[in-house]
Amino acid sequence: MNTSGSGTLMLTVFLRHDQSQNMGELQGKLDEADWWHGFPPEGCEIVSWVVAMGLGQIVTLRLPASKLNSVNVELERRAWGVFTTEFYPTYDFVPVRERLTRESDARTATT
């Protein structure tokens, strides 16, 4: 999906587990914070949500730029005490890679 100029952005969030707590404690805190219903906030699309063993969860969202503050607030409200968080603006590299491959093929075909 090309989102350039559409007022949307992609945001990758690293949710690093608090390893001083066991899974039961973590899940209890997530339940108390209504994590599974409250994150991500309405209007945000989950592009991917994966577990990286030894690291935690990596969530990539597509959202209107105007929702960025809502994502931050929901993480503060619901994730703190369970995860430490890191945020990275991201974009879909697949179309770029495909274009670069075509350009490389064109260059090497003429030599």
C-alpha positions as a printed Julia matrix, in Angstrom:
111×3 Matrix{Float64}:
  0.0     0.0     0.0
  1.41    3.37   -0.96
  0.67    5.85    1.77
  2.8     8.76    0.58
  0.87   12.0     0.75
 -2.17   10.34    2.29
 -1.62   11.63    5.84
 -0.91    8.14    7.13
  2.23    6.71    8.61
  3.57    3.39    9.74
  4.95    2.98   13.23
  6.82   -0.04   14.56
  6.63   -0.5    18.31
  8.97   -2.81   20.22
  7.3    -4.14   23.36
 10.12   -5.59   25.46
  8.89   -7.9    28.2
  9.65   -7.1    31.82
 11.58  -10.27   32.59
 11.41   -9.7    36.34
  7.78  -10.91   36.17
  6.42  -14.28   35.08
  3.79  -14.7    32.36
  0.94  -14.97   34.85
  1.88  -11.65   36.43
  2.26   -9.97   33.04
 -1.05  -11.3    31.72
 -2.8   -10.19   34.91
 -1.53   -6.64   34.45
 -2.54   -6.66   30.78
 -6.03   -7.85   31.75
 -6.34   -5.13   34.42
 -5.38   -2.51   31.83
 -7.8    -3.98   29.23
 -4.8    -4.24   26.89
 -6.32   -6.6    24.37
 -9.32   -4.33   23.78
 -7.6    -0.96   24.15
 -4.48   -1.31   22.03
 -4.12   -0.27   19.35
 -6.65    2.53   19.57
 -9.53    2.7    17.12
 -8.51    3.98   13.7
 -5.14    2.19   13.7
 -4.54   -0.81   11.47
 -2.33   -3.68   12.65
  0.07   -4.4     9.77
  1.95   -7.08   11.7
  2.31   -8.32   15.26
  5.06  -10.84   15.89
  6.9   -12.32   18.83
 10.68  -12.26   18.75
 11.81  -14.77   21.34
 14.13  -13.19   23.88
 13.04   -9.71   22.85
  9.29   -9.38   23.12
  6.59   -8.33   20.7
  7.04   -6.2    17.59
  3.93   -4.4    16.39
  3.71   -2.43   13.15
  0.74   -0.12   12.81
 -0.58    1.98    9.94
 -2.38    5.03   11.23
 -3.45    8.54   10.38
 -0.79   10.96   11.58
 -3.43   12.56   13.79
 -3.68    9.3    15.82
 -0.01    9.22   16.85
 -0.75   10.86   20.19
 -3.53    8.31   20.85
 -1.1     5.44   20.3
  1.3     7.02   22.77
 -1.4     7.58   25.4
 -2.74    4.03   25.1
  0.75    2.58   25.51
  1.32    4.74   28.58
 -2.06    3.75   29.99
 -1.98    0.05   29.2
  1.58   -1.22   28.6
  3.71    0.43   31.24
  4.67   -1.98   33.99
  4.54   -4.9    31.53
  6.67   -3.69   28.62
  9.35   -1.15   27.94
  8.62    0.47   24.61
 10.6     1.72   21.64
  9.1     3.43   18.57
 10.35    3.6    15.01
  8.71    5.25   12.01
  8.76    2.64    9.26
  7.72    2.12    5.66
  7.05   -0.77    3.32
 10.35   -1.47    1.56
  9.01   -4.21   -0.74
  7.99   -1.83   -3.59
 11.31   -0.01   -3.27
 13.21   -3.3    -3.38
 11.28   -4.38   -6.46
 12.11   -1.08   -8.21
 15.78   -1.32   -7.26
 15.92   -4.89   -8.55
 14.44   -3.82  -11.9
 16.9    -0.93  -12.13
 19.81   -3.24  -11.3
 18.64   -5.74  -13.91
 18.45   -2.96  -16.51
 21.95   -1.75  -15.66
 23.5    -5.22  -15.8
 21.67   -6.12  -19.03
 23.39   -3.26  -20.87
 26.91   -4.29  -19.83
